[in-house]
Amino acid sequence: YCYAFAKGVIFRENCYHCRYAQSKRGGDITVGDFWGLGKTSLPPKFKSLVLINTELGQKIWGTCMPQFTVEQRTVEEAISGNSQLRNPSEIPSLRKAFLKRYRKKGFTKALRYSAVGLKTMFLRLKHKMMRHKASGGYGLIILRK
């Protein structure tokens, strides 16, 4: 599931034509992953971002901010590493075959027996062979427009 989601295979159809996939957002606050983050004083696990889009968003954030470790970055840095702040997702080549199998076999079997499942299996094997251990964590990088 995670691989299929990360690669955009299982997005809703409108995600590929989303009018909100730009830096000017419709909501008061935008929260997401901070991809392409440059050097930071925060530990590596701190990689989320918050875009404050409106005055109301600023007020809301003002009440929440003391709960978080915060570092201000530029909006341009977020845009450069986050394609969803520039344009809608591209339709991946794996999607058509996945949807065909999904309609016939259901979600779980479509994931397991499509190219998505094969890629996931190879990634698991690769990670086991490398004894890869993912280190999770949460944090925030705050961007004010």
CYANA upper distance limits for C-alpha pairs under 8 A (distance plus 0.5 A):
  1 TYR  CA      5 PHE  CA      6.53
  1 TYR  CA    111 LEU  CA      7.55
  2 CYS  CA      6 ALA  CA      6.44
  3 TYR  CA      7 LYS  CA      6.56
  3 TYR  CA    116 VAL  CA      7.88
  3 TYR  CA    120 THR  CA      7.01
  4 ALA  CA      8 GLY  CA      6.68
  4 ALA  CA      9 VAL  CA      5.61
  4 ALA  CA     10 ILE  CA      6.49
  4 ALA  CA    111 LEU  CA      8.20
  4 ALA  CA    116 VAL  CA      6.71
  5 PHE  CA      9 VAL  CA      6.50
  5 PHE  CA     10 ILE  CA      6.08
  5 PHE  CA     11 PHE  CA      7.26
  7 LYS  CA     92 PRO  CA      7.67
  8 GLY  CA     89 SER  CA      7.66
  8 GLY  CA     90 GLU  CA      8.30
  8 GLY  CA     91 ILE  CA      7.66
  8 GLY  CA     92 PRO  CA      7.02
  9 VAL  CA     91 ILE  CA      7.90
  9 VAL  CA     92 PRO  CA      6.58
  9 VAL  CA     94 LEU  CA      6.95
  9 VAL  CA     95 ARG  CA      5.38
  9 VAL  CA     98 PHE  CA      8.10
 10 ILE  CA     95 ARG  CA      7.76
 11 PHE  CA     15 CYS  CA      6.75
 12 ARG  CA     16 TYR  CA      8.29
 13 GLU  CA     17 HIS  CA      8.06
 14 ASN  CA     18 CYS  CA      6.24
 15 CYS  CA     88 PRO  CA      6.81
 15 CYS  CA     89 SER  CA      6.80
 16 TYR  CA     88 PRO  CA      5.73
 16 TYR  CA     89 SER  CA      5.37
 16 TYR  CA     90 GLU  CA      6.36
 16 TYR  CA     91 ILE  CA      6.80
 17 HIS  CA     88 PRO  CA      6.18
 17 HIS  CA     89 SER  CA      8.03
 18 CYS  CA     87 ASN  CA      8.37
 18 CYS  CA     88 PRO  CA      5.88
 19 ARG  CA     88 PRO  CA      7.94
 20 TYR  CA     24 LYS  CA      7.98
 20 TYR  CA     25 ARG  CA      6.42
 20 TYR  CA     26 GLY  CA      7.34
 20 TYR  CA     88 PRO  CA      8.45
 21 ALA  CA     25 ARG  CA      8.21
 21 ALA  CA     84 GLN  CA      5.39
 21 ALA  CA     85 LEU  CA      5.81
 21 ALA  CA     86 ARG  CA      6.54
 21 ALA  CA     87 ASN  CA      5.41
 21 ALA  CA     88 PRO  CA      5.58
 22 GLN  CA     84 GLN  CA      6.82
 22 GLN  CA     85 LEU  CA      4.61
 22 GLN  CA     86 ARG  CA      5.03
 22 GLN  CA     87 ASN  CA      6.15
 22 GLN  CA     88 PRO  CA      8.38
 23 SER  CA     79 ILE  CA      7.43
 23 SER  CA     85 LEU  CA      5.14
 23 SER  CA     86 ARG  CA      6.84
 24 LYS  CA     53 ASN  CA      8.17
 24 LYS  CA     85 LEU  CA      8.49
 25 ARG  CA     30 THR  CA      7.94
 25 ARG  CA     53 ASN  CA      7.31
 26 GLY  CA     53 ASN  CA      8.47
 27 GLY  CA     53 ASN  CA      7.28
 27 GLY  CA     54 THR  CA      8.35
 28 ASP  CA     52 ILE  CA      6.95
 28 ASP  CA     53 ASN  CA      5.48
 28 ASP  CA     54 THR  CA      5.55
 28 ASP  CA     55 GLU  CA      8.16
 28 ASP  CA     56 LEU  CA      6.81
 28 ASP  CA     57 GLY  CA      4.92
 28 ASP  CA     58 GLN  CA      8.46
 29 ILE  CA     50 VAL  CA      7.25
 29 ILE  CA     51 LEU  CA      6.10
 29 ILE  CA     52 ILE  CA      5.37
 29 ILE  CA     53 ASN  CA      6.00
 29 ILE  CA     54 THR  CA      7.83
 29 ILE  CA     57 GLY  CA      5.78
 30 THR  CA     49 LEU  CA      8.46
 30 THR  CA     50 VAL  CA      6.06
 30 THR  CA     51 LEU  CA      5.40
 30 THR  CA     52 ILE  CA      7.18
 30 THR  CA     53 ASN  CA      7.83
 31 VAL  CA     48 SER  CA      7.89
 31 VAL  CA     49 LEU  CA      6.22
 31 VAL  CA     50 VAL  CA      5.09
 31 VAL  CA     51 LEU  CA      6.99
 32 GLY  CA     48 SER  CA      6.26
 32 GLY  CA     49 LEU  CA      5.95
 32 GLY  CA     50 VAL  CA      7.23
 33 ASP  CA     47 LYS  CA      6.82
 33 ASP  CA     48 SER  CA      4.90
 33 ASP  CA     49 LEU  CA      6.34
 34 PHE  CA     47 LYS  CA      5.78
 34 PHE  CA     48 SER  CA      5.33
 34 PHE  CA     49 LEU  CA      5.80
 34 PHE  CA     78 ALA  CA      6.90
 34 PHE  CA     81 GLY  CA      7.67
 34 PHE  CA     82 ASN  CA      7.43
 34 PHE  CA    141 ILE  CA      8.03
 35 TRP  CA     47 LYS  CA      8.05
 35 TRP  CA     78 ALA  CA      7.76
 35 TRP  CA     81 GLY  CA      5.40
 35 TRP  CA     82 ASN  CA      6.13
 36 GLY  CA     77 GLU  CA      8.23
 36 GLY  CA     78 ALA  CA      7.93
 36 GLY  CA     80 SER  CA      7.72
 36 GLY  CA     81 GLY  CA      4.73
 36 GLY  CA     82 ASN  CA      7.72
 37 LEU  CA     47 LYS  CA      7.82
 37 LEU  CA     77 GLU  CA      7.66
 37 LEU  CA     78 ALA  CA      7.83
 37 LEU  CA     81 GLY  CA      7.44
 38 GLY  CA     77 GLU  CA      8.38
 41 SER  CA     71 GLU  CA      8.45
 42 LEU  CA     46 PHE  CA      6.64
 42 LEU  CA     71 GLU  CA      8.10
 45 LYS  CA    135 SER  CA      7.95
 45 LYS  CA    136 GLY  CA      6.89
 45 LYS  CA    137 GLY  CA      5.34
 45 LYS  CA    138 TYR  CA      6.64
 45 LYS  CA    139 GLY  CA      7.46
 46 PHE  CA    137 GLY  CA      7.10
 46 PHE  CA    138 TYR  CA      5.98
 46 PHE  CA    139 GLY  CA      4.63
 46 PHE  CA    140 LEU  CA      6.52
 46 PHE  CA    141 ILE  CA      7.95
 47 LYS  CA    138 TYR  CA      7.46
 47 LYS  CA    139 GLY  CA      6.38
 47 LYS  CA    140 LEU  CA      6.57
 47 LYS  CA    141 ILE  CA      7.01
 48 SER  CA    138 TYR  CA      7.53
 48 SER  CA    139 GLY  CA      6.18
 48 SER  CA    140 LEU  CA      5.03
 48 SER  CA    141 ILE  CA      6.11
 49 LEU  CA     78 ALA  CA      8.48
 49 LEU  CA    140 LEU  CA      5.70
 49 LEU  CA    141 ILE  CA      4.94
 49 LEU  CA    142 ILE  CA      6.00
 49 LEU  CA    143 LEU  CA      7.52
 50 VAL  CA    140 LEU  CA      7.28
 50 VAL  CA    141 ILE  CA      6.78
 50 VAL  CA    142 ILE  CA      5.35
 50 VAL  CA    143 LEU  CA      6.44
 51 LEU  CA     75 VAL  CA      8.47
 51 LEU  CA    142 ILE  CA      6.89
 51 LEU  CA    143 LEU  CA      5.51
 51 LEU  CA    144 ARG  CA      6.59
 51 LEU  CA    145 LYS  CA      7.93
 52 ILE  CA     57 GLY  CA      6.05
 52 ILE  CA     58 GLN  CA      6.42
 52 ILE  CA     61 TRP  CA      8.19
 52 ILE  CA    142 ILE  CA      8.42
 52 ILE  CA    143 LEU  CA      7.05
 52 ILE  CA    144 ARG  CA      5.86
 52 ILE  CA    145 LYS  CA      7.09
 53 ASN  CA     57 GLY  CA      6.65
 53 ASN  CA     58 GLN  CA      8.15
 53 ASN  CA    144 ARG  CA      8.15
 53 ASN  CA    145 LYS  CA      7.33
 54 THR  CA     58 GLN  CA      6.83
 55 GLU  CA     59 LYS  CA      6.85
 56 LEU  CA     60 ILE  CA      6.70
 57 GLY  CA     61 TRP  CA      6.46
 58 GLN  CA     62 GLY  CA      6.47
 59 LYS  CA     63 THR  CA      7.23
 60 ILE  CA     64 CYS  CA      7.19
 61 TRP  CA     65 MET  CA      6.16
 62 GLY  CA     66 PRO  CA      8.27
 64 CYS  CA     68 PHE  CA      8.11
 65 MET  CA     69 THR  CA      8.49
 65 MET  CA     70 VAL  CA      8.10
 68 PHE  CA    139 GLY  CA      7.56
 68 PHE  CA    140 LEU  CA      7.40
 69 THR  CA    139 GLY  CA      7.24
 69 THR  CA    140 LEU  CA      7.11
 70 VAL  CA    139 GLY  CA      8.43
 70 VAL  CA    140 LEU  CA      6.42
 70 VAL  CA    141 ILE  CA      6.19
 70 VAL  CA    142 ILE  CA      6.73
 71 GLU  CA    140 LEU  CA      8.01
 71 GLU  CA    141 ILE  CA      5.73
 71 GLU  CA    142 ILE  CA      6.43
 72 GLN  CA    141 ILE  CA      6.64
 72 GLN  CA    142 ILE  CA      5.47
 72 GLN  CA    143 LEU  CA      6.09
 72 GLN  CA    144 ARG  CA      7.99
 73 ARG  CA     77 GLU  CA      7.53
 73 ARG  CA     78 ALA  CA      8.39
 73 ARG  CA    141 ILE  CA      7.40
 73 ARG  CA    142 ILE  CA      6.97
 73 ARG  CA    143 LEU  CA      5.97
 73 ARG  CA    144 ARG  CA      8.50
 74 THR  CA     78 ALA  CA      7.35
 74 THR  CA    143 LEU  CA      6.56
 74 THR  CA    144 ARG  CA      8.11
 75 VAL  CA     79 ILE  CA      6.70
 75 VAL  CA    143 LEU  CA      6.40
 75 VAL  CA    144 ARG  CA      7.75
 75 VAL  CA    145 LYS  CA      7.22
 76 GLU  CA     80 SER  CA      6.61
 77 GLU  CA     81 GLY  CA      7.11
 78 ALA  CA     82 ASN  CA      6.42
 78 ALA  CA     85 LEU  CA      8.32
 79 ILE  CA     83 SER  CA      7.31
 79 ILE  CA     85 LEU  CA      5.88
 79 ILE  CA     86 ARG  CA      6.99
 82 ASN  CA     86 ARG  CA      7.83
 83 SER  CA     87 ASN  CA      6.65
 83 SER  CA     88 PRO  CA      8.11
 83 SER  CA     89 SER  CA      8.12
 84 GLN  CA     88 PRO  CA      6.38
 84 GLN  CA     89 SER  CA      7.31
 91 ILE  CA     95 ARG  CA      7.49
 94 LEU  CA     98 PHE  CA      6.74
 94 LEU  CA    115 ALA  CA      7.21
 94 LEU  CA    116 VAL  CA      7.42
 95 ARG  CA     99 LEU  CA      6.57
 96 LYS  CA    100 LYS  CA      6.78
 97 ALA  CA    101 ARG  CA      6.80
 97 ALA  CA    114 SER  CA      7.65
 97 ALA  CA    115 ALA  CA      8.44
 98 PHE  CA    102 TYR  CA      6.46
 98 PHE  CA    110 ALA  CA      6.42
 98 PHE  CA    111 LEU  CA      7.70
 98 PHE  CA    114 SER  CA      6.50
 98 PHE  CA    115 ALA  CA      8.08
 98 PHE  CA    116 VAL  CA      7.97
 99 LEU  CA    103 ARG  CA      6.65
 99 LEU  CA    110 ALA  CA      8.13
100 LYS  CA    104 LYS  CA      7.18
101 ARG  CA    105 LYS  CA      6.22
101 ARG  CA    106 GLY  CA      7.72
101 ARG  CA    109 LYS  CA      8.29
101 ARG  CA    110 ALA  CA      5.65
101 ARG  CA    114 SER  CA      7.80
102 TYR  CA    106 GLY  CA      5.06
102 TYR  CA    107 PHE  CA      5.76
102 TYR  CA    109 LYS  CA      7.78
102 TYR  CA    110 ALA  CA      5.30
102 TYR  CA    111 LEU  CA      8.44
105 LYS  CA    109 LYS  CA      6.30
105 LYS  CA    110 ALA  CA      6.71
106 GLY  CA    110 ALA  CA      6.49
107 PHE  CA    111 LEU  CA      6.69
108 THR  CA    112 ARG  CA      6.68
109 LYS  CA    113 TYR  CA      6.22
109 LYS  CA    114 SER  CA      8.42
110 ALA  CA    114 SER  CA      6.14
110 ALA  CA    117 GLY  CA      8.42
111 LEU  CA    116 VAL  CA      6.48
111 LEU  CA    117 GLY  CA      5.69
112 ARG  CA    116 VAL  CA      7.74
112 ARG  CA    117 GLY  CA      4.86
112 ARG  CA    118 LEU  CA      7.81
113 TYR  CA    117 GLY  CA      6.08
113 TYR  CA    118 LEU  CA      7.54
114 SER  CA    118 LEU  CA      7.03
115 ALA  CA    119 LYS  CA      6.56
116 VAL  CA    120 THR  CA      6.69
117 GLY  CA    121 MET  CA      6.58
118 LEU  CA    122 PHE  CA      6.76
119 LYS  CA    123 LEU  CA      6.67
120 THR  CA    124 ARG  CA      6.68
121 MET  CA    125 LEU  CA      6.78
122 PHE  CA    126 LYS  CA      6.56
123 LEU  CA    127 HIS  CA      6.58
124 ARG  CA    128 LYS  CA      6.60
125 LEU  CA    129 MET  CA      6.57
126 LYS  CA    130 MET  CA      6.67
127 HIS  CA    131 ARG  CA      6.23
127 HIS  CA    132 HIS  CA      5.37
127 HIS  CA    133 LYS  CA      8.40
128 LYS  CA    132 HIS  CA      6.71
